[in-house]
Amino acid sequence: MLSPMDDPLDPFEVTRRIARSVQTTVGWIFWDPGAVERYEALGLPQGLAGPLGYIGARCAPLAGAGPEAVIAAFGTISPLAIRGVFDLLGHDPERFAQLWAARDDAVAEGLRRHAPAIIDPLVEHGPALWELVDALPAIGRTFFGAHLSMARPADPLLSAWHAVNCLREWRGDTHWAIVVAEGLTHPEASILHNAWLGYETDWLALSRGTSFEDLETGWATLRAKGLADGRAVVAAGVELRQRIEDLTDRRTAIPWEAFGLERTVALAELLEPPCELLLARVDETAGPNYQPASRIR
């Protein structure tokens, strides 16, 4: 008899599997030159257009609420960088909307150029994915709710991509609710995640713009909680991060159980080959440590 961990239709395992494709389908664009060039054309500074454009485009649905709301929604992305984007764009929601549109143009072009095998599965399943999105519970998921207010593209490929993006943001909101319930701060969460991934000390936090001051505070509070020794996360800290990941997968099984587990596995099988091409694109444009949610540990 198969154990639950061996069962290919166990909701936990199916959710974990499809989450990787969801993340990759969306996340490759964060560093893609096609997006960066468009952000620069809108006036973002060369050398910084990638990270600043990522923040500005992604937070566009919530930009009208201001930087503090975006900081709350973004979890471990640098508050300093988020405030910097708002200052650069003059706190003007229309400027953020321009970045959103530029990002969309880069997505549509990039998917067709770099992973054409993803087009048919997304277009075919797009309407059903939107049905999932519309049925999801929004309570406590502010960033996901903000995304629901955005106009849905007429292009079937881009529309399906936006449905996947909404599923990703719903999972993200759920994940951060779990992190907060565990009493973790922004730097603490990054430090534990980094250790769980097995990355070089502080790599993940620094890649997301965490200040050295916040990092030092995070290490000090983790030591006080018995989750770190010096600048090393102890076993209890890694176990806590694994528990957060497992609970995230369990709490985000709702849409995939509704979609049907066999149907979800079939969709994952279609998405995984082109997503490997998109992940290779991340390796090329950012580096092999980026997009950790797409990596098989």
C-alpha positions as CSV (number, residue, x, y, z in Angstrom):
1,M,0.0,0.0,0.0
2,L,1.3,3.5,-0.8
3,S,1.9,5.9,2.0
4,P,0.4,9.4,1.6
5,M,3.8,10.7,0.7
6,D,4.0,8.1,-2.2
7,D,0.5,8.6,-3.4
8,P,0.6,10.7,-6.6
9,L,-3.0,11.9,-5.9
10,D,-2.4,12.9,-2.3
11,P,-3.7,16.6,-2.2
12,F,-0.5,17.6,-0.3
13,E,1.8,16.2,-2.9
14,V,-0.3,17.4,-5.9
15,T,-0.4,20.9,-4.4
16,R,3.3,21.0,-3.9
17,R,3.9,19.8,-7.4
18,I,1.7,22.3,-9.2
19,A,2.9,25.1,-7.0
20,R,6.3,24.8,-8.6
21,S,4.8,25.3,-12.1
22,V,2.7,28.2,-10.9
23,Q,5.7,29.9,-9.4
24,T,7.9,29.3,-12.5
25,T,5.2,30.4,-15.0
26,V,5.1,33.8,-13.3
27,G,8.4,34.3,-11.7
28,W,10.8,34.1,-14.7
29,I,9.7,37.6,-15.7
30,F,11.1,39.2,-12.6
31,W,14.6,39.3,-14.1
32,D,13.9,39.0,-17.8
33,P,15.7,41.5,-20.1
34,G,12.5,42.0,-22.1
35,A,10.9,43.4,-19.0
36,V,13.9,45.3,-17.9
37,E,14.3,47.1,-21.2
38,R,10.6,48.2,-21.0
39,Y,11.1,49.5,-17.4
40,E,14.1,51.5,-18.5
41,A,12.1,53.0,-21.4
42,L,9.6,54.2,-18.8
43,G,12.4,56.0,-16.9
44,L,13.7,53.6,-14.4
45,P,17.5,53.8,-13.9
46,Q,19.8,51.4,-15.7
47,G,21.2,48.9,-13.4
48,L,18.3,49.1,-11.0
49,A,15.4,48.8,-13.5
50,G,15.1,45.1,-12.9
51,P,14.5,45.0,-9.1
52,L,12.7,48.4,-9.1
53,G,10.5,47.4,-12.0
54,Y,9.7,44.1,-10.4
55,I,8.5,45.9,-7.3
56,G,6.6,48.5,-9.2
57,A,4.9,46.2,-11.6
58,R,4.0,43.6,-9.1
59,C,2.6,46.0,-6.5
60,A,0.6,48.1,-9.1
61,P,-2.8,46.7,-7.9
62,L,-2.1,48.0,-4.4
63,A,0.0,51.1,-5.2
64,G,-2.9,53.5,-4.5
65,A,-2.8,52.3,-0.8
66,G,0.8,53.5,-0.5
67,P,4.2,52.0,0.4
68,E,3.3,50.8,3.9
69,A,0.5,48.6,2.6
70,V,2.8,47.2,-0.1
71,I,5.5,46.5,2.5
72,A,2.9,44.6,4.5
73,A,1.9,42.6,1.5
74,F,5.4,41.8,0.1
75,G,6.7,40.0,3.2
76,T,10.5,39.8,2.9
77,I,11.1,42.3,0.1
78,S,13.2,45.3,1.3
79,P,11.0,48.0,2.8
80,L,13.7,50.5,1.9
81,A,13.5,49.5,-1.8
82,I,9.7,49.6,-1.8
83,R,9.7,53.1,-0.3
84,G,12.4,54.0,-2.9
85,V,10.2,52.9,-5.8
86,F,7.3,55.0,-4.5
87,D,9.5,58.0,-4.2
88,L,10.9,57.5,-7.7
89,L,7.4,57.2,-9.2
90,G,6.1,60.1,-7.2
91,H,3.4,58.0,-5.5
92,D,1.5,58.1,-8.7
93,P,-0.7,55.0,-9.3
94,E,-0.7,55.7,-13.1
95,R,3.1,55.3,-13.2
96,F,2.7,51.9,-11.5
97,A,0.0,51.0,-14.0
98,Q,2.5,51.7,-16.8
99,L,5.0,49.3,-15.3
100,W,2.2,46.7,-15.0
101,A,1.4,47.1,-18.7
102,A,5.0,46.9,-19.7
103,R,5.5,43.8,-17.7
104,D,2.4,42.2,-19.4
105,D,3.9,43.0,-22.8
106,A,7.1,41.3,-21.8
107,V,5.3,38.3,-20.5
108,A,3.3,37.8,-23.7
109,E,6.4,38.2,-25.9
110,G,8.6,36.2,-23.7
111,L,6.4,33.2,-23.3
112,R,5.9,32.9,-27.0
113,R,9.7,33.3,-27.6
114,H,11.2,31.2,-24.8
115,A,8.6,28.6,-23.9
116,P,6.1,28.2,-26.8
117,A,5.0,24.8,-25.5
118,I,3.3,26.6,-22.6
119,I,0.9,28.5,-24.8
120,D,-1.7,25.7,-25.6
121,P,-2.0,24.4,-22.0
122,L,-2.4,27.9,-20.6
123,V,-4.9,29.0,-23.3
124,E,-6.9,25.8,-23.0
125,H,-7.1,25.9,-19.2
126,G,-7.3,29.6,-18.7
127,P,-11.1,29.9,-18.3
128,A,-11.2,27.0,-15.8
129,L,-8.3,28.6,-13.9
130,W,-10.2,31.9,-13.7
131,E,-13.2,29.9,-12.3
132,L,-10.8,28.6,-9.6
133,V,-9.6,32.1,-8.8
134,D,-13.1,33.6,-8.6
135,A,-14.1,30.8,-6.1
136,L,-11.2,31.3,-3.8
137,P,-11.7,32.7,-0.3
138,A,-10.3,36.2,-0.2
139,I,-10.5,37.0,3.5
140,G,-7.2,37.9,4.9
141,R,-5.6,37.9,1.5
142,T,-5.2,41.6,0.7
143,F,-2.7,41.3,-2.1
144,F,-4.7,38.6,-3.9
145,G,-7.8,40.8,-3.5
146,A,-6.1,43.8,-5.0
147,H,-5.2,41.7,-8.0
148,L,-8.8,40.7,-8.6
149,S,-9.6,44.4,-9.2
150,M,-7.4,44.5,-12.3
151,A,-8.8,44.2,-15.8
152,R,-8.4,40.8,-17.4
153,P,-6.5,40.9,-20.7
154,A,-8.3,40.1,-24.0
155,D,-5.3,38.0,-25.1
156,P,-6.1,34.4,-24.1
157,L,-2.5,33.6,-23.3
158,L,-2.0,36.7,-21.1
159,S,-5.4,36.2,-19.5
160,A,-4.4,32.7,-18.5
161,W,-1.1,33.9,-17.2
162,H,-2.9,36.4,-15.0
163,A,-5.1,33.6,-13.6
164,V,-2.0,31.7,-12.7
165,N,-0.5,34.9,-11.2
166,C,-3.6,35.3,-9.0
167,L,-3.3,31.7,-7.8
168,R,0.4,32.5,-7.0
169,E,-0.5,35.6,-5.0
170,W,-3.3,33.8,-3.1
171,R,-0.7,31.2,-2.1
172,G,1.7,33.9,-1.1
173,D,-0.9,35.7,1.1
174,T,-1.6,32.3,2.7
175,H,2.0,31.7,3.3
176,W,2.6,35.0,5.0
177,A,-0.3,34.5,7.2
178,I,1.3,31.3,8.4
179,V,4.7,33.0,8.9
180,V,3.1,35.8,10.9
181,A,1.2,33.3,13.0
182,E,4.5,31.7,13.9
183,G,5.6,35.1,15.2
184,L,8.4,35.6,12.7
185,T,9.6,39.0,11.5
186,H,10.8,40.0,8.0
187,P,14.5,39.3,8.6
188,E,13.8,36.2,10.7
189,A,11.7,34.7,7.9
190,S,14.4,35.3,5.4
191,I,17.2,33.9,7.6
192,L,15.2,30.7,8.3
193,H,14.2,30.3,4.6
194,N,17.9,30.7,3.6
195,A,19.0,28.0,6.0
196,W,16.2,25.7,4.8
197,L,17.4,26.2,1.2
198,G,21.0,25.5,2.2
199,Y,22.2,28.7,0.7
200,E,25.3,30.7,1.8
201,T,24.6,32.6,5.0
202,D,22.4,35.7,4.5
203,W,22.3,35.2,0.6
204,L,18.5,35.2,0.4
205,A,17.9,38.2,2.7
206,L,20.6,40.3,0.9
207,S,19.2,39.4,-2.5
208,R,15.9,40.8,-1.4
209,G,17.4,44.0,-0.1
210,T,17.3,43.4,3.6
211,S,19.5,45.9,5.4
212,F,22.5,44.8,7.5
213,E,20.9,46.4,10.5
214,D,17.7,44.4,10.1
215,L,19.7,41.3,9.5
216,E,21.6,41.7,12.7
217,T,18.4,42.2,14.6
218,G,16.9,39.1,13.0
219,W,19.9,37.0,14.0
220,A,19.7,38.3,17.6
221,T,16.0,37.6,18.0
222,L,16.4,34.1,16.5
223,R,19.2,33.4,19.0
224,A,16.9,34.6,21.8
225,K,14.2,32.2,20.5
226,G,16.7,29.3,20.5
227,L,16.5,29.0,16.7
228,A,20.1,30.1,16.0
229,D,23.5,29.8,17.4
230,G,25.9,32.6,16.4
231,R,25.2,33.1,12.7
232,A,24.0,29.6,12.1
233,V,20.4,28.4,12.2
234,V,20.0,25.3,14.4
235,A,17.9,22.3,13.6
236,A,14.8,23.7,15.4
237,G,14.9,26.7,13.0
238,V,15.1,24.5,9.9
239,E,12.3,22.3,11.2
240,L,10.1,25.4,11.8
241,R,10.7,26.5,8.3
242,Q,9.8,23.0,7.0
243,R,6.6,23.1,9.1
244,I,5.7,26.4,7.5
245,E,6.2,25.0,4.0
246,D,4.2,21.9,4.7
247,L,1.3,23.9,6.2
248,T,1.4,26.3,3.3
249,D,1.0,23.4,0.9
250,R,-1.9,21.9,3.0
251,R,-3.7,25.3,3.3
252,T,-3.4,26.0,-0.5
253,A,-4.8,22.7,-1.7
254,I,-8.3,24.2,-2.0
255,P,-8.1,25.3,-5.7
256,W,-6.5,22.0,-6.8
257,E,-8.9,19.8,-5.0
258,A,-11.7,21.8,-6.7
259,F,-9.9,21.5,-10.1
260,G,-9.6,17.8,-9.6
261,L,-6.4,16.1,-8.5
262,E,-6.0,14.0,-11.6
263,R,-6.6,17.0,-13.8
264,T,-4.1,19.0,-11.8
265,V,-1.4,16.3,-12.3
266,A,-2.2,16.3,-16.0
267,L,-1.8,20.1,-16.1
268,A,1.5,19.9,-14.2
269,E,2.8,17.4,-16.7
270,L,2.0,19.8,-19.5
271,L,3.6,22.8,-17.8
272,E,6.7,21.3,-16.4
273,P,8.7,20.9,-19.6
274,P,8.3,24.5,-20.7
275,C,8.7,25.7,-17.1
276,E,12.1,24.1,-17.2
277,L,13.0,26.3,-20.1
278,L,11.8,29.3,-18.1
279,L,13.8,28.3,-15.1
280,A,16.9,28.0,-17.3
281,R,16.1,31.5,-18.4
282,V,16.2,32.6,-14.7
283,D,19.6,30.8,-14.4
284,E,20.8,32.9,-17.4
285,T,19.4,36.2,-16.5
286,A,19.7,36.2,-12.7
287,G,21.5,33.1,-11.4
288,P,20.8,29.6,-10.1
289,N,19.9,30.7,-6.6
290,Y,17.0,32.9,-7.7
291,Q,13.5,31.6,-8.0
292,P,14.0,29.2,-5.0
293,A,10.3,28.1,-5.0
294,S,10.9,26.6,-8.5
295,R,13.9,24.6,-7.4
296,I,13.6,21.0,-6.4
297,R,15.3,20.6,-3.0
